[in-house]
């Protein structure tokens, strides 16, 4: 399944301060951008439970690192925080504000992505005109619900052929090709990169199936 040409990102690195500190995350992101074309990469600033001041400082550090190199930063759920750090957009969950409301307050051209887990949420992402959606969990992953599995992921993905869909949940260098065969246009990862001994090598392996 080919990816609509409007969005080049194939790899989203999602932050998780319970897995890697700010300093470690910044080092991982730098390694990733050295290993693969930065235009293929986006960073998702998540960490919902972190104090806002901490997320603000962390987000500004991420933007300062990746913006000059051509990668993008999206903030999960918090449109106000996205504006404060001059992020490239937001990633909205099922309980977030509507995409139209987000676009109304974000700068023109900002990206709006959606976090999806089922058919209804994917359909809503299409209705909202989302730039992309993550569909999760594809594989078993800590703190996630039961995995969709490849057959169910492929079925759901086939129902939204015009939407860019990235696989999230348990994706790593070993199973990224399976995510591609299931219909994913790219992958979003946490531990596979944040806990990697060689993030650059892992990033290359994650991107390779989507080249």
C-alpha positions in Angstrom: 0.0 0.0 0.0 1.6 3.3 -1.1 1.8 6.3 1.2 0.1 9.5 0.1 2.9 11.9 -1.0 1.9 14.7 1.3 3.8 13.4 4.3 7.4 12.0 4.2 7.7 10.9 7.9 8.4 7.2 8.3 9.7 7.2 11.9 8.2 8.9 14.9 10.3 8.8 18.1 7.9 9.1 21.1 9.3 10.4 24.3 8.9 8.6 27.7 10.7 10.0 30.7 10.1 6.7 32.6 12.3 5.0 29.9 14.9 7.7 29.2 15.8 11.0 30.7 15.8 14.2 28.8 19.5 14.0 28.2 19.4 10.4 27.1 16.4 11.2 24.8 18.2 14.1 23.2 21.3 11.9 22.6 19.1 9.2 21.0 17.4 11.7 18.8 20.7 13.1 17.7 22.0 9.6 16.8 18.8 8.9 14.9 19.1 12.1 12.8 22.8 11.2 12.1 21.7 7.8 10.8 18.6 8.5 8.7 17.4 11.5 6.7 15.9 13.9 9.2 13.1 14.6 6.8 11.8 11.1 7.6 11.7 11.7 11.3 9.3 13.3 13.7 9.5 13.5 17.5 6.4 13.1 19.6 6.6 14.9 23.0 4.3 12.8 25.2 5.0 12.4 28.9 1.5 13.4 30.0 2.3 13.0 33.7 5.3 15.3 33.7 4.9 18.8 35.1 4.2 21.3 32.5 7.4 23.3 33.2 9.4 20.1 32.6 7.6 19.4 29.4 8.1 23.0 28.2 11.8 22.9 28.8 12.2 19.5 27.3 10.1 20.5 24.3 12.2 23.6 23.6 15.4 21.5 23.8 13.9 19.0 21.2 12.9 21.8 18.9 16.3 23.4 19.1 17.9 20.1 18.3 15.8 18.9 15.4 14.4 22.0 13.7 17.7 23.1 12.1 18.2 19.6 10.7 14.7 19.3 9.1 12.9 16.9 11.5 9.6 17.8 13.2 8.3 17.9 16.7 4.6 17.2 17.7 3.2 17.7 21.2 0.7 15.1 22.4 -2.7 16.6 23.4 -1.5 20.0 24.6 -2.1 22.6 21.9 -1.1 25.4 24.2 2.3 23.7 24.9 2.7 23.1 21.1 2.3 26.9 20.6 4.6 27.7 23.5 7.5 25.7 22.1 6.8 26.5 18.5 6.2 22.9 17.7 5.3 21.7 14.2 1.9 20.4 15.4 0.0 18.1 17.8 -0.9 14.5 18.2 -4.5 14.2 19.5 -6.0 11.3 21.5 -9.6 10.2 21.7 -10.2 12.6 24.6 -8.4 15.6 23.1 -10.0 18.5 21.5 -11.2 18.2 17.9 -8.8 18.6 15.1 -10.7 21.6 13.7 -10.4 23.3 17.1 -6.7 22.6 17.2 -6.1 24.0 13.7 -8.0 27.1 14.7 -5.4 28.1 17.3 -2.3 26.6 15.7 -0.2 28.4 13.1 -1.2 27.8 9.5 0.4 24.7 8.1 0.7 22.9 11.5 0.4 19.2 11.5 -2.4 17.4 13.3 -2.0 13.7 13.9 -4.4 11.4 15.7 -3.9 8.4 18.0 -6.2 5.6 17.0 -7.0 2.1 18.4 -10.0 1.0 16.4 -12.2 1.5 13.3 -14.2 4.3 14.8 -11.2 6.4 15.7 -9.6 5.8 12.3 -12.8 6.9 10.6 -12.8 10.1 12.8 -9.2 10.8 11.8 -10.2 10.7 8.2 -13.2 13.0 8.8 -11.0 15.4 10.7 -8.5 15.6 7.9 -5.6 14.3 10.0 -2.2 14.4 8.5 -1.5 11.0 9.9 -2.6 8.6 12.5 -0.9 6.0 14.7 -2.8 2.7 15.1 -1.9 0.7 18.2 -1.0 -1.6 19.6 0.2 -3.7 16.7 2.3 -6.0 18.8 2.4 -6.8 22.5 3.7 -3.8 24.5 4.0 -2.9 28.2 1.1 -0.9 29.6 -0.9 -1.4 26.4 -4.1 -3.3 25.8 -4.1 -6.6 23.9 -2.3 -6.3 20.6 -4.3 -5.9 17.4 -2.1 -8.4 15.6 -1.1 -8.1 11.9 -4.4 -9.5 10.4 -6.6 -7.0 12.4 -4.2 -4.1 11.8 -4.2 -4.8 8.1 -8.0 -5.0 8.0 -8.4 -1.7 9.8 -5.8 0.0 7.8 -7.4 -1.1 4.5 -10.6 0.8 5.4 -8.8 4.1 5.4 -6.7 4.0 2.2 -6.2 7.8 2.0 -4.8 8.1 5.5 -1.2 7.8 6.4 -1.1 5.2 9.2 1.9 4.5 11.4 2.2 1.3 13.5 2.7 1.8 17.2 3.1 -0.7 20.0 5.8 -3.3 20.3 7.5 -2.3 17.0 11.2 -2.9 16.9 14.0 -3.5 14.3 13.1 -7.2 14.1 9.4 -6.8 13.3 9.3 -3.5 11.4 9.1 -5.5 8.1 6.0 -7.2 9.4 4.5 -3.9 10.2 5.1 -2.8 6.6 3.5 -6.0 5.2 0.5 -5.3 7.5 0.0 -2.0 5.7 1.8 0.5 7.9 3.3 3.5 6.2 5.8 4.0 8.9 6.4 3.2 12.6 6.2 5.1 15.9 8.4 3.7 18.7 9.5 4.3 22.3 11.7 1.6 23.9 13.0 0.3 20.6 15.1 3.5 20.3 15.2 5.1 23.7 16.6 1.9 25.3 18.8 0.9 22.3 22.5 0.3 22.6 23.0 1.7 19.1 20.0 4.0 18.3 21.4 4.8 14.9 21.6 1.2 13.7 18.0 0.6 15.1 16.7 3.7 13.3 18.2 2.5 10.0 16.5 -0.9 10.5 13.2 0.7 11.3 13.2 2.9 8.3 14.5 0.4 5.8 11.2 -1.5 5.1 9.5 1.8 4.2 12.2 3.1 1.8 
